[in-house]
Amino acid sequence: NAIAGSIIGAVGTGIFLTVFGYGFYGGFFTSLSLDSAEQRINDYVAEHGSPPADNEGAALLAGETDGWANELTYTRTENGYEIRSAGLDGQMYTDDDHTLVR
């Protein structure tokens, strides 16, 4: 019984670390991706004087992914822009999205 308990405990710990580690590291790499994407947009603004239109911004961020391999999205807003990651669940506009608004 002690061996079975140890095995169950080890498996449970492994699952816990995998799930929460995946979320933590995904969030860390998403922050890096958002910073990189922001720099691309800021470079565009420095050259053109205002944020790019949606299609231009999307082209600038093409291939930029978050920590869960989801592509980042770009939206021009009335006062600036938004760059969004779908987050861990891979679905846009849910509670786990990572969003940079400028």
C-alpha positions as CSV (number, residue, x, y, z in Angstrom):
1,N,0.0,0.0,0.0
2,A,2.9,2.4,0.7
3,I,4.4,1.7,-2.7
4,A,1.0,2.3,-4.4
5,G,0.6,5.5,-2.5
6,S,4.0,6.7,-3.5
7,I,3.4,5.9,-7.1
8,I,0.0,7.7,-7.1
9,G,1.6,10.7,-5.3
10,A,4.4,10.8,-7.9
11,V,2.0,10.6,-10.8
12,G,-0.2,13.3,-9.3
13,T,2.8,15.6,-8.7
14,G,3.9,15.1,-12.3
15,I,0.5,16.0,-13.7
16,F,0.3,19.0,-11.4
17,L,3.7,20.3,-12.5
18,T,3.0,19.6,-16.2
19,V,-0.3,21.5,-16.2
20,F,0.8,24.5,-14.1
21,G,4.3,24.6,-15.6
22,Y,2.8,24.6,-19.1
23,G,0.6,27.6,-18.1
24,F,3.5,29.4,-16.4
25,Y,6.0,29.0,-19.1
26,G,3.4,29.7,-21.8
27,G,2.6,33.0,-20.1
28,F,6.3,33.9,-19.8
29,F,7.0,33.2,-23.5
30,T,3.8,35.1,-24.4
31,S,5.0,38.2,-22.6
32,L,8.2,38.0,-24.7
33,S,6.2,37.6,-27.9
34,L,4.0,40.6,-27.0
35,D,7.1,42.7,-26.3
36,S,8.5,41.7,-29.7
37,A,5.2,42.4,-31.4
38,E,4.9,45.8,-29.7
39,Q,8.4,46.8,-30.9
40,R,7.5,45.9,-34.5
41,I,4.4,48.1,-34.2
42,N,6.3,50.9,-32.5
43,D,8.9,50.9,-35.3
44,Y,6.0,51.2,-37.8
45,V,4.6,54.2,-35.8
46,A,8.0,55.8,-35.6
47,E,8.3,55.6,-39.4
48,H,4.7,56.4,-40.4
49,G,3.4,58.6,-37.5
50,S,0.4,56.3,-36.5
51,P,-0.3,52.7,-35.9
52,P,-0.9,50.5,-39.0
53,A,-4.3,49.5,-40.3
54,D,-5.5,46.0,-39.2
55,N,-4.2,44.2,-42.4
56,E,-0.8,46.0,-42.2
57,G,-0.4,45.3,-38.5
58,A,-1.3,41.6,-39.0
59,A,1.3,41.4,-41.8
60,L,3.9,42.9,-39.4
61,L,3.1,40.3,-36.8
62,A,2.9,37.3,-39.2
63,G,4.5,34.3,-37.7
64,E,4.6,35.8,-34.2
65,T,3.1,33.2,-31.8
66,D,2.4,33.1,-28.1
67,G,3.7,30.6,-25.6
68,W,1.1,28.1,-26.7
69,A,1.9,28.4,-30.5
70,N,-1.2,30.5,-31.2
71,E,-0.7,33.4,-33.6
72,L,-1.0,36.9,-32.1
73,T,-3.7,39.1,-33.5
74,Y,-3.5,42.9,-34.1
75,T,-6.4,45.4,-34.1
76,R,-6.2,49.1,-34.7
77,T,-8.3,50.9,-32.2
78,E,-9.6,54.5,-32.0
79,N,-6.8,55.6,-29.8
80,G,-4.0,53.1,-30.7
81,Y,-3.9,49.4,-31.1
82,E,-4.4,46.0,-29.4
83,I,-2.2,42.9,-29.7
84,R,-3.8,39.7,-28.3
85,S,-2.8,36.2,-27.5
86,A,-5.5,33.5,-27.3
87,G,-3.9,32.2,-24.2
88,L,-3.7,28.6,-22.9
89,D,-7.2,27.6,-24.2
90,G,-6.4,28.8,-27.8
91,Q,-9.7,30.7,-28.0
92,M,-9.8,34.4,-28.6
93,Y,-11.8,36.7,-26.3
94,T,-11.9,34.4,-23.2
95,D,-10.6,35.1,-19.7
96,D,-7.2,33.6,-20.3
97,D,-6.2,35.9,-23.2
98,H,-3.1,38.0,-22.8
99,T,-3.7,41.5,-24.2
100,L,-1.4,44.5,-24.8
101,V,-3.4,47.7,-25.4
102,R,-1.6,51.0,-26.4
